[in-house]
Amino acid sequence: MHKIAVVTTTRAEYGVLRRLLRLLERDSRIELFLYVTGTHLEQAYGYTISEIEEDEIRIFKKIKISAKGDTQQDIAETMAQAQIRFTNEFLKNMPDLLVVVGDRYELLSICISAVMLRIPIAHISGGEVTSGAVDDVIRNCITKMSYLHFPACEEYARRVIQMGENPERVFNFGDIGVDTVLHTDFLSKEKLQNELRINLMRPYAMVTFHPVTMEKDSVNQLKSLLSAIEEENELIYVFTKANADIGGAFFNQVLQEFCEIHENCYLFDSLGSRKYLSMLAGCKVVIGNSSSGIYEAPAFRIPTINIGNRQNGRVKAESIVDCKPNKEEIVKAIKMVQSNSFTKKLKNMKIPFEGGETAEKILEKIGEESNVNSVQHCMTTLRFTLKCYVFATPALISLVQFIDPNGGSNFINALIVVAITVSVSFTLTWIFGFEDPANKEDDEETTEEVAVEKEEVTSSSVVLSPIEGKAVSLKQVNDITFSEEIMGKGVAIIPTVGRAVSPVNGIVSALFETKHAIGLTADNGAEILISTAELKKIYGFIYVDRNDDGTGTLERYKKKSFDWYKEVIETNGGSLKNKL
């Protein structure tokens, strides 16, 4: 049974994850570890863990990481708490996979803990852009730490791939929040009226406005919004409190004071997922800078007035009206979205994030045997933009391997690494110097003796099989590096037991971080390389007829650079000198 951990930190996250959590609970392949933390456990933000409890989804553990306040220092200290506490928790119950959604700062710390403990991460809602919020940086960091990716649309999927992620692990199933909307059993207006004590027979607007963490005038933007609402007072305005971001507590204080003196304005800590979506379904317009206006509102064909820059960069439906954060523009927008001409065009509007059965598709991917068991044997974490599958450090002779046929910064990064390597080597040599052999003839003589001795060892030594299985010719291996004996003589084994042991007495002289290969040096001096030979779609010197969807003949043929590079290796760089 797979141990899959899911972390939720806010009301919004849980609303998105609710369907997936139910499916995970019911799946016999999976043992769900649901961690509830962040604002879920704070009374000031509605103590929204109660909604999870009401839904009867089993909570594995509550982890409190409350901050003293909402200053930059408070947020940073909260992140530190999260990393320490989740590191300890993961060590106790090491999950096979961690599932997170979005871009909350708490999640960044939690994901760092997972990375350092080699726990693979499945990230939902990556590839998005919110240039007006610090969330943008956090989201991209989580993407680079993740193994599986579930972006909300094709454009976001393309961005994830452009960041260097493997296309075979990026799945566009649509937005999981929109999927939740389509599967929610909404409450009636009568029931909502009774529970919330609001007259919903009048037209009403849903309002959520968060601090804009990358701008200094967030408070002025909020005041402009409230001034516009005072002028457009024919609607009822239902506010939900701001997130626990920098300045969030002050925002909520301002909202509280405003709603107390305006009889058509109501403020709630949190409505909970089902109530919020039910309210959304019957409202006239969504106002603010929350992502719910970008994703969920279009699913209802309801107009959104998106104020300011917080959501800049996101894909937007026709129902969304971008508005500058000043009173005049907001008033103008409120009037416009209520016009017949605007509402009419929304009836047949295309929803950009609608995928269909998104939660089920995500479940199937994170529950696959290959994505849970084998992932731990891959280098899934601490990856860099610089990517090349070679047994050497980037150097002038190997630069060609770093050229990506799809473009990108890989080659530039390789050049930077080469420059650093050359500079450091030159500097250290200049400082510490080096010794030339005293006698060139003696040195040549010694070299010859060593070579002869090594040949004798190689030819006379017996090496036992490191693994149980059927021995086949090395030429049958689907990796030309081995089949053409570039790495030396050897044998291929089709294993019957998934365990390899050292075939000689000696030491481990090389251990690759990917765990795909290990180098041994026997007591008699013989050098042995044990490696897996897996088919991977990577950049190299061999073309493979295989598409991202799995189709193709799998036919292989050499690139133009293959023979050139083979000659360079065989001559130890001598072929390059001859051509200069």
Secondary structure as GFF3:
##gff-version 3
##sequence-region A 1 580
A	DSSP	beta_strand	2	8	.	.	.	ID=ss1
A	DSSP	alpha_helix	11	26	.	.	.	ID=ss2
A	DSSP	beta_strand	30	37	.	.	.	ID=ss3
A	DSSP	three_ten_helix	38	41	.	.	.	ID=ss4
A	DSSP	three_ten_helix	43	45	.	.	.	ID=ss5
A	DSSP	alpha_helix	49	54	.	.	.	ID=ss6
A	DSSP	beta_strand	61	63	.	.	.	ID=ss7
A	DSSP	alpha_helix	72	92	.	.	.	ID=ss8
A	DSSP	beta_strand	97	101	.	.	.	ID=ss9
A	DSSP	alpha_helix	105	116	.	.	.	ID=ss10
A	DSSP	beta_strand	121	124	.	.	.	ID=ss11
A	DSSP	alpha_helix	135	145	.	.	.	ID=ss12
A	DSSP	beta_strand	148	150	.	.	.	ID=ss13
A	DSSP	alpha_helix	154	162	.	.	.	ID=ss14
A	DSSP	three_ten_helix	167	169	.	.	.	ID=ss15
A	DSSP	alpha_helix	176	182	.	.	.	ID=ss16
A	DSSP	alpha_helix	189	196	.	.	.	ID=ss17
A	DSSP	beta_strand	204	208	.	.	.	ID=ss18
A	DSSP	alpha_helix	218	231	.	.	.	ID=ss19
A	DSSP	beta_strand	236	240	.	.	.	ID=ss20
A	DSSP	alpha_helix	248	260	.	.	.	ID=ss21
A	DSSP	beta_strand	265	268	.	.	.	ID=ss22
A	DSSP	alpha_helix	273	282	.	.	.	ID=ss23
A	DSSP	beta_strand	285	288	.	.	.	ID=ss24
A	DSSP	three_ten_helix	291	293	.	.	.	ID=ss25
A	DSSP	alpha_helix	296	299	.	.	.	ID=ss26
A	DSSP	beta_strand	304	307	.	.	.	ID=ss27
A	DSSP	beta_strand	320	323	.	.	.	ID=ss28
A	DSSP	alpha_helix	327	337	.	.	.	ID=ss29
A	DSSP	alpha_helix	340	344	.	.	.	ID=ss30
A	DSSP	alpha_helix	358	366	.	.	.	ID=ss31
A	DSSP	alpha_helix	369	372	.	.	.	ID=ss32
A	DSSP	three_ten_helix	374	377	.	.	.	ID=ss33
A	DSSP	three_ten_helix	396	402	.	.	.	ID=ss34
A	DSSP	alpha_helix	410	432	.	.	.	ID=ss35
A	DSSP	alpha_helix	440	460	.	.	.	ID=ss36
A	DSSP	beta_strand	469	472	.	.	.	ID=ss37
A	DSSP	three_ten_helix	474	476	.	.	.	ID=ss38
A	DSSP	alpha_helix	480	483	.	.	.	ID=ss39
A	DSSP	beta_strand	492	495	.	.	.	ID=ss40
A	DSSP	beta_strand	506	511	.	.	.	ID=ss41
A	DSSP	beta_strand	517	522	.	.	.	ID=ss42
A	DSSP	beta_strand	527	531	.	.	.	ID=ss43
A	DSSP	beta_strand	542	544	.	.	.	ID=ss44
A	DSSP	beta_strand	556	558	.	.	.	ID=ss45
A	DSSP	alpha_helix	560	570	.	.	.	ID=ss46
A	DSSP	alpha_helix	574	579	.	.	.	ID=ss47
###
